[in-house]
Amino acid sequence: MSRYYYKNNIAGFLVDPTSFILGRLTENHEFALEEQQRNSWVTQIELLKVWLKDTPCEIIFEYSIPRMGKRIDCVIISDSTVFAVEFKVGAQLYENHAITQVTDYTLDLKNFHEQSHNRKIVPILICTNAADQTPFLEFYSDGIAKTLLTNGQSLASIISIAQGQSTGCEIVVDDWLSSIYKPTPTIIEAAQALYRGHNVEEISRSDSGAINLSKTAKAISEIINNSKRDSIKSICFLTGVPGAGKTLAGLNLANSWHNEDESEHAVFLSGNGPLVDVLREALARNEVETARDNGEKKKKSSTISKAKAFIQNIHHFRDDALENTKAPIERVVIFDEAQRAWTLKQTASFMKTKKGKIDFNQSEPEFLMVLWTDILIGQQLFA
């Protein structure tokens, strides 16, 4: 469950044997190690040692972006710039899906990784058997560079060019590695604007009508306000038959309860991965379709990024909270489909056997999130 599998400065990386680095990667890998993955790591290690032997930098393998459920193959940090590197070992072409993959990593870093908010980030796709391309570093207004394509031969040149354009103070690597999840104010505003035109009623349809939803939202908002005023913690259980509008009520609350000036945030969590994907997809498609109707063009990938600001997978939330000792930024947490919640004993067993978290504290309350948040709204806990 480590935030990363291996890190070192270039001097340490060069002297560490490939077998040692591979051992660290294998030790931290959460899944069964396939031969293809092992061979890919060996190739990456050996090539990076050649390409970067004269380049001052820090190298991090398999960095997990907080709560995103994604690991970047390699992160290189040099001066004040972050390089997100995706390897396609043996690939002869720079395919669109691979370009999109590394671009999405970069957007998630910029939008949700606090230590990256004000940093320049360069996405790099390395296809080891493709023709190299002349590097041309071009940054957008948000500090993200246009994705660079290389077979790796020009990697050192890319970093050198970026160093020449470096601005701001040097990155403290340990601080960057342990950064908390925090959406930028821009992404919060975009998420709220996205949700105002939503059509998620088609997924979470409400037969109880808007009046009941309005009453429910008002009652829970009063509880939230009282909890904030009195500095207490509260838990609400929202029950109802399928189609009553529980998920929709939760989404409405998660989207509405944000106060960036006071660092207050809300999040909608679900252990149902397909539901999270469907909700994000529905919002994304709706915005793309609305833009098309208005004669505009939007990419669905950038729209989905907005939905990540308030719709998240609870397993990613849990893993990040256990890895980072800092409290999450959310003061309101909505847990959808809470009938799926495990008891403390089940959770402890899973974390020990599947995640290697052998020091999981069984004296903690069953809902660990209660320790960190002012409000936990569980839906259908006893349904």
C-alpha positions, 0 to 999 in steps of 0.5 A: 500500500505504499504511495510508491514502489521505489525512489532514489536520486540519480546517484543512488539509482545508478549504484543500486543493482537492477536486482535490488530495485526489482526486488523493491518493486516486486515487494510493494506490488499489490497483485500477482506479478506477471512475467511481462510486468517483471520484464518491463520493469527490468527494461525500464530500469536498465534504459533509465540508467543509460538515458539519465546517467548525467541528469540530476533528478529524482526517480520514482517508480509506480507512484500512486496518485492520491485517491485516483486508483492509478499508478504512474510508471515513472515520475522524474522530478528535476528542479521545479518540474514534474515529469510523468512518464508512461512506458510502452516497452516494445511499442513501435507506434505512439497510439492514441490510447497511450497518449490519453493515458499519460495525459490523464495522469498529468491532469489528475496530478494538476487537479487533485495532487496539492503539491502539483497545483502550482508546478509545471508538469510534463507528460512523456510517452516512451515507446521504446521501439518507435521512431524518436521525435524532436522534443518541442516543449510547449506549456499550456496556461495551466502549467501542463505541457503538451504530451511529448513522444519519444523512444527514450533517446531524447529523455535527457534532452527533454529534462534539460530543456525543461530545466532551462525553463524552470520557474519557482522554487525547487521541489522538496521530493519528500513533501511532493511524495506525501502530498494530500489529495486536494482538488484545485478551486478551478476543478471544484468550480468546474465540477459544480458547473458540470453538475448544474446541468446534469441528467443523472436523474435518468440513472438515479431516478426519483419516484418520490418527487422533487418535494421529498428530495428537497425536504431530505436535503434541507434536513441534512443540511441543517444537521451539517450546519449544526455540526459545524456550529457546535464542532460535533460529529454527526451521522445520518442514515438515509433509507428508502425503496429503490428509486426513492432518490437516495443516490441523487440526494447524496450527489446533490449534497456532495456537489453543493457542500463546498467552501474553498475559502474555508477549505471545506469539501464534500465527497460522494463515495461508493464501494460499487466501482461500476456505479462510480464509473457510470455516474462520472460517464453520465455527467461527462456525456451530458456535458459533451452533448450539451457543448455539441448542441451549442456548437462547441467541442469538448473532450469527454476525458477532461469532463470526467476529470471534473466529476472526480472532484466529488464522485470517488471510489471508497476503496481508493479513499480508504487506501489513501487515508491509511497511507497518509497520516494527514486528515482528509480535506472533506468535512462531509462524506456521503457513503452510497450503498452503505449496506455493502460496508464491512464490519471491523473484523472483515476489514481488518482481515482484508487489509492484512491478507490482501493489502499487507497492512499487518498493523491495522488497528482493531481498536478503531471504530467500525466506520473509520471515516467518522474519526476524520469527518464531521458528517458521514451520511450512510445510505440504506445501511439497514436495507 
